Amino acid sequence: MFDFGMVGLGVMGRNFLLNVADSGFSIIGLDNNPAKALALQNECEVGEVKGTTSMGEFVKSLITPRKIMLLVPAGKIVDAVMDDLLKFVEPGDLIIDGGNSFFDDTDRRIDFLKPKGINFLGVGVSGGAAGARKGPCIMPGGSRDAYELVRPILEEVAAKVGKNPCVAYMGNGSAGHYVKMVHNGIEYAMMQLLAESYDVLKSVGGTSNSELHKIYAKWNAGRLQSFLVEITADIFSQSDNLADGDLIDKILDKAKQKGTGRWTSQHAMVAGIPVPTIDAAVSMREISALKGQRADASEMLKIEFTKQSADKDELVAAVEQALLFSFIVSYAQGLSLLATVSDEKSFELDLEATARIWRGGCIIRAALLEDIRQAYSKDPKLDNLLRSPVFSERLLETQRGCRQVVIAATNAGVPVLAISSALGYFDAYRRARLPLNLVQAQRDYFGSHTYERVDREGKFHTDWTTEEARS
Ligand code: 6PG
């Protein structure tokens, strides 16, 4: 009999399961493909293991209450696997969806399984294939009792920061998948910010790939330390093994997406929470896909820019500041969305715990997350990181570099949609009076939508078209 079962033995499922075995639990895996079931048995070097293609055998071989995890593509396949599982599982068993499922689907599945007495957890897993094998960040949501059933296993397999496992109960219902979705929104933002920093250093500063490798590696040893900066440094040192030169220069500039970043933008819009840097990252992936149109437009809309003479060291220092600044702003946007939606959906998220587990294993792990954790530890009800005293000084210092980068990029015609959106968000957020009084006036002018006043209570309407009102 086995402690833990996995449905889906693709690279993520198999690696996660091997990690469970390394932690001292007996494992069984199910996949339609017999080669994958066999590969699991061959690859597992410790403890008791079995790979099977039979759902009946799989479920019956598990110790009750059964702990069954699904790592299959999000969407209809999850429902199809659950239908099959339901023929064999019993009340008290636990099904864990570890894929990037849409949070509404997770809520629907919890509601569907509850009357049947089957526990269900929607769990975000981050860290890619290597993370799954060696220690991912795990974001479980659902009922706390259901989490307790599997907590000892998840704590063993998760990445560790010091002795702390990068897993914690996130909250009720679809909280785990919602947190993972926002994690991915922040991931999109950070990746786009890095892409823009590369463009500025290359196109404005004339920096070579080998210099870029050194710059990002140096940043990664300092306050920008993070997984994404680390892999960016590595990427610039990779030579092409199919042709001469560096691989980065041969990669087509069209970015694909599976959708989690876009979901973050879409749901932030529904919740009424601004996340413009995440929006910009999604938009840039979409603009990147318009390769043919861009090629035409590059001829039609050619602009001759006066060559700027940039001091390279100064530019590198400014870009470092811009990145640090806009990374903080991206986390702030994502976490402010979590703070609001947690209340609306009664997730009861603990944002300190979220920042704590994001410090290791996941794609957005960074030294900054320890400071973010401290900010929420000081003020668990913090609605926006930008107002935490932990970050004030750093924001005020680094916004200078960010402005320099936006000016240099704009003067050179280099698009910095994400970096400038971070600066714009910051400037709007720290502005006591915005020009939106004019928007209110316009709404009232053409639609009698009324406006409020700064000097007295109530709703007001003006007949803007009469001479009398205008005088
Ligand atoms: C992770 C990642 C992962 C995601 C990929 C690809 O946390 O390990 O977020 O879950 O699927 O990064 O995402 P896109 O195809 O949308 O870029």
Residues whose N, C-alpha, C, O or C-beta is under 5 A from the ligand:
A	BS01	6PG	V125 S126 G127 G128 N184 K256 Q257 K258 G259 T260 I363
